[in-house]
Amino acid sequence: WDLMTMLLLVIVAFLTPVDVALMESEPGDGMFAFNKLIDFVFLTDMVLQFFTMFPTKTRFGWRLVTSRAAIARHYLRGWFILDVLSIFPFDLAGILLQSPGLQQLKIMKGIRLLRLLKIMRVLKASSLFKRWEASVAISFHWIAVVKVGTAMVVVVHWTACVWAMTAQLSGFSEGGTENWATQGCSVLPPESRFQLYLASLYWSVTTVTTIGYGDILPVTAVERNVCTVCMYMSGIIWAYVIGQICGVLGKG
């Protein structure tokens, strides 16, 4: 079960930002059905958490808590709120509120962004990874390399999706011209979301790795603000990655 949960968390980490930033899931399509299937698995996992023992430290050492009431209190005080937010059907709420009059309201964009709360569940991957790490005989150096490499890929992907979303929220798919995708770089066709993601991924890699060619530029004030935050966070993340790699090489 942990292995399947970890696999689904990886899928959510990569698929949900793309779904929110570039796609419009509707009832009946494959993406919508797949998201509901993942939500069902996570809902099942929530139920199982009320029956899963957890370790606690006593003066005699570690022991597993078997009391149903204690297990329920532990879960309710821990991951329960996060798990509820991660499976709440914000996409259904957005679909129910869709109408010609509401499409232009900021509330629709807000509901769309709330779907990103689903990736908060990825935070639980740390506890699952610790259990997996304790059960396999792999060198600490290799584990550190895998962690850094995985984190780097995820950060680049998430940054690319954020940058693509800025163009989408500015009306890129509807033919809007006040965005980086039509003025800040080579003109991209509004119907090609794949090309939009590729351009965003290119910008993300050059930003996170502090290369910054400067051929893709923000156009609006919102894009400048997003770009500033991304560059600031990228500098911190890149410094952390370099530090971790140097630490692993130094200990090796």
Backbone hydrogen bonds, N-H to C=O, Kabsch-Sander energy under -0.5 kcal/mol:
donor,donor_aa,acceptor,acceptor_aa,energy
5,T,1,W,-2.7
6,M,2,D,-2.7
7,L,3,L,-2.2
8,L,4,M,-2.4
9,L,5,T,-2.3
10,V,6,M,-1.9
11,I,7,L,-2.1
12,V,8,L,-2.8
13,A,9,L,-2.4
14,F,10,V,-1.4
15,L,11,I,-3.4
16,T,12,V,-1.7
18,V,14,F,-0.8
19,D,15,L,-2.7
20,V,16,T,-2.6
21,A,17,P,-2.6
22,L,18,V,-2.6
23,M,18,V,-0.9
23,M,19,D,-0.8
29,D,26,E,-2.2
33,A,29,D,-1.9
34,F,30,G,-2.4
35,N,31,M,-2.3
36,K,32,F,-2.0
37,L,33,A,-2.0
38,I,34,F,-2.1
39,D,35,N,-2.3
40,F,36,K,-2.1
41,V,37,L,-2.0
42,F,38,I,-2.4
43,L,39,D,-2.4
44,T,40,F,-2.3
45,D,41,V,-2.1
46,M,42,F,-1.9
47,V,43,L,-1.8
48,L,44,T,-2.2
49,Q,45,D,-1.5
50,F,46,M,-0.6
50,F,47,V,-1.1
51,F,48,L,-1.9
52,T,49,Q,-0.6
53,M,51,F,-0.6
54,F,65,V,-0.7
56,T,63,R,-2.6
58,T,61,G,-2.4
61,G,58,T,-1.6
63,R,56,T,-2.3
65,V,54,F,-2.7
71,I,67,S,-2.5
72,A,68,R,-2.5
73,R,69,A,-2.4
74,H,70,A,-2.4
75,Y,71,I,-2.2
76,L,72,A,-2.7
77,R,73,R,-1.9
78,G,74,H,-0.5
78,G,75,Y,-0.8
80,F,75,Y,-1.9
83,D,79,W,-2.6
84,V,80,F,-2.4
85,L,81,I,-2.4
86,S,82,L,-1.8
87,I,83,D,-1.0
87,I,84,V,-0.7
88,F,84,V,-0.9
90,F,88,F,-2.4
93,A,89,P,-1.7
94,G,90,F,-2.3
95,I,91,D,-2.1
96,L,92,L,-2.6
97,L,93,A,-1.6
98,Q,95,I,-1.0
103,Q,99,S,-1.9
105,L,102,L,-1.4
108,M,105,L,-1.0
109,K,105,L,-0.8
110,G,106,K,-2.3
111,I,107,I,-2.5
112,R,108,M,-1.9
113,L,109,K,-2.0
114,L,110,G,-1.8
115,R,111,I,-0.7
115,R,112,R,-0.8
116,L,113,L,-2.0
117,L,114,L,-1.9
118,K,115,R,-1.5
119,I,116,L,-1.5
120,M,117,L,-1.5
121,R,118,K,-1.5
122,V,119,I,-1.5
123,L,120,M,-1.8
124,K,121,R,-1.9
125,A,122,V,-2.0
126,S,123,L,-1.2
127,S,124,K,-0.5
128,L,124,K,-1.6
129,F,125,A,-2.7
130,K,126,S,-1.9
131,R,127,S,-1.7
132,W,128,L,-2.2
133,E,129,F,-3.0
134,A,130,K,-1.9
135,S,131,R,-0.9
135,S,132,W,-0.5
136,V,132,W,-0.7
136,V,133,E,-0.5
138,I,136,V,-1.1
143,I,139,S,-2.1
144,A,140,F,-2.4
145,V,141,H,-2.1
146,V,142,W,-2.5
147,K,143,I,-2.4
148,V,144,A,-2.5
149,G,145,V,-2.7
150,T,146,V,-2.7
151,A,147,K,-2.6
152,M,148,V,-2.2
153,V,149,G,-2.1
154,V,150,T,-2.5
155,V,151,A,-2.5
156,V,152,M,-2.3
157,H,153,V,-2.3
158,W,154,V,-2.9
159,T,155,V,-2.5
160,A,156,V,-2.1
161,C,157,H,-2.1
162,V,158,W,-2.3
163,W,159,T,-2.3
164,A,160,A,-2.3
165,M,161,C,-2.2
166,T,162,V,-1.5
167,A,163,W,-1.0
168,Q,164,A,-2.0
169,L,165,M,-3.1
170,S,166,T,-0.7
171,G,168,Q,-1.8
172,F,167,A,-2.0
175,G,172,F,-1.6
176,G,171,G,-3.6
179,N,177,T,-1.6
182,T,179,N,-1.1
183,Q,179,N,-1.5
184,G,179,N,-0.5
184,G,180,W,-0.8
185,C,180,W,-0.5
188,L,181,A,-1.3
192,S,189,P,-1.8
193,R,191,E,-1.1
196,L,192,S,-1.4
197,Y,193,R,-2.2
198,L,194,F,-2.4
199,A,195,Q,-2.5
200,S,196,L,-2.2
201,L,197,Y,-3.0
202,Y,198,L,-2.5
203,W,199,A,-2.2
204,S,200,S,-2.6
205,V,201,L,-2.6
206,T,202,Y,-2.1
207,T,203,W,-1.8
208,V,204,S,-3.2
209,T,205,V,-2.2
210,T,207,T,-1.4
211,I,206,T,-1.6
212,G,206,T,-1.9
217,L,184,G,-0.9
217,L,215,D,-0.5
224,R,220,T,-2.0
225,N,221,A,-2.2
226,V,222,V,-2.7
227,C,223,E,-2.6
228,T,224,R,-2.3
229,V,225,N,-2.2
230,C,226,V,-2.5
231,M,227,C,-2.4
232,Y,228,T,-2.3
233,M,229,V,-2.7
234,S,230,C,-2.5
235,G,231,M,-2.0
236,I,232,Y,-1.5
237,I,233,M,-2.6
238,W,234,S,-2.9
239,A,235,G,-1.9
240,Y,236,I,-2.1
241,V,237,I,-2.6
242,I,238,W,-2.5
243,G,239,A,-2.3
244,Q,240,Y,-2.6
245,I,241,V,-2.5
246,C,242,I,-2.5
247,G,243,G,-2.2
248,V,244,Q,-2.4
249,L,245,I,-2.6
250,G,246,C,-2.4
251,K,247,G,-1.9
252,G,248,V,-1.5
